[in-house]
Amino acid sequence: MDVIFDIDLVHTAELLELSRISIIRLKYDRILNFDYDQKEIPSATVEQVFDCTKAENYFPIYDVKLSKLSDSALISYAWSNAPEIIKIESKEEILALTKKKETENLFNLDSLQSLLLVPLFIRKDNNKYKPVILGYLILQNYHPRKWQIAELETFKWIAKQVTTAILSQQTLAKVQSVVDERTSQLKISLDVQKKLSNKLRFHLEELRNLNKIKDEFIASLSDALKTPLSNLKIGIKMLNLVNKNESLKKYIDILDDECEKEINLVNNLLALQKLQSNDTEIQRQKINIKLCLDQLCSNFRQELDDRNIKLNLKYKIKYIYTDINSITLILKELIKNGGKFSVSNSTIEINIYKDKQFFYITITTLGAQINEKEQSSIFQPFYQGSNVDNVTNSGTGLGLALVKSLVENLNGKIEVSSLLCANSGHYINTFTLTFPQELHEVSSV
């Protein structure tokens, strides 16, 4: 027990010339209901937590001494009569209760002449049970003594204060136990988090190294492929120039188309790799968007005419201030994508406009549905849509991934919608590009 009320207890013992004053605490081996009818002495440990004697000049001793409740006849008698104060005023009463046998560290039967046992208890709300006995305040005299009412009241008050101190200490011990348990759990959690963090850091470093190796591989592979493909493209053009056989022309055209696809694949891989490694420089300049689009559309005119697909351009902006290479590649891939997946005898509509904060580019086509799940998946590299099998000239799956990366590199965003067109069974698919005007200066037509 902590040093509480020790000065008051010592002064009281000196004032009343007590031979000895002690405090004991009971620790029960199991939970009890403390019935009033219960006569059997429970199994409990007696802890002597405070002791001072006249022989030692009332020097307080806090060394905890342990014994069994059943070994002390006097404490057992007091427990049976709790919560009454046990007042013994003669040697004969003491011997009658103890039969000359008692716990030596609590009582000296040879010297003890009078005794007061004041219970330390708390009352329960239910009147069915008697108060819980926490311990006793023990006052001993080695000469006969008549205990006065004023003395009894004083020691009852002291017992209440000691009881409050014991309850506070028990509550504090429980709180400290919970704190220690939570601290231990937190320490374990922090150790686990540290290990996971180290593993995560290790894996991230591995991923960086793998990405670096991948980027270097793609760069070296792309450079290694570009030269032979360029040579192949030149060879195909030369074949076209010298070929006089009409039956061979369609095969040469097939070679030319496939070679162009491979060149686009290599170029897209290189561009995507640079964007992902943040190695793409943005060089903004004033661009005539109408002229830029007209030139792009002319490159696709023949291919679209063969499928009876028209291009309809609407401009509400004449100039924009942005990166020409990025915006050109974005529009090129979206027009190419629109041409592949549009149904015959339809129109690709390109609309460019602005509001107070943003400027927009929309590309609208008529074709198969792009469902909600695919609307996010189509921007993943190498993704092939569910309707791609119906398209004979399907691409590599890099075009839209490249578009999304380019748009985000310009601080813009891209969205797609797919709405059923009435009375046709086809869907109106719209790609909407949004760019902030403060980063892309625009001027109206």
Protein Blocks (a to p, Z undefined) as FASTA:
>chain_A
ZZehklmmmmmmmmnopabdcddddddfbdcehiaklmbdcddddddfbdcdfkloopac
fbdcdddfklpmklmmmmmmpcbdcddfbfklmmmmnnopacfklpcfklmmbdcddddd
dddfblkbccddfbdcddddfbdcdddfklmmmmmmmmmmmmmmmmmmmmmmmmmmmmmm
mmmmmmmmmmmmmmmmmmmmmmmmmmmmmmmmmmmmmmmmmmmmmmmmmmmmmmmmmmmm
mpcbfklmmmmmmmmmmmmmmmmmmmmmmmmmmmmnopaccddddddfklmmmmmmmmmm
mmmmmnopacddddfbfbdcddfklmmmmmmmmmmmmmmmpcehiacdddddddfkbccd
ddddddddddfklmmmmmpghiacfklmmpmkbcehlmmmmmmmmmmmnopacddddddd
ehklpacddddddddfklmccddZZ
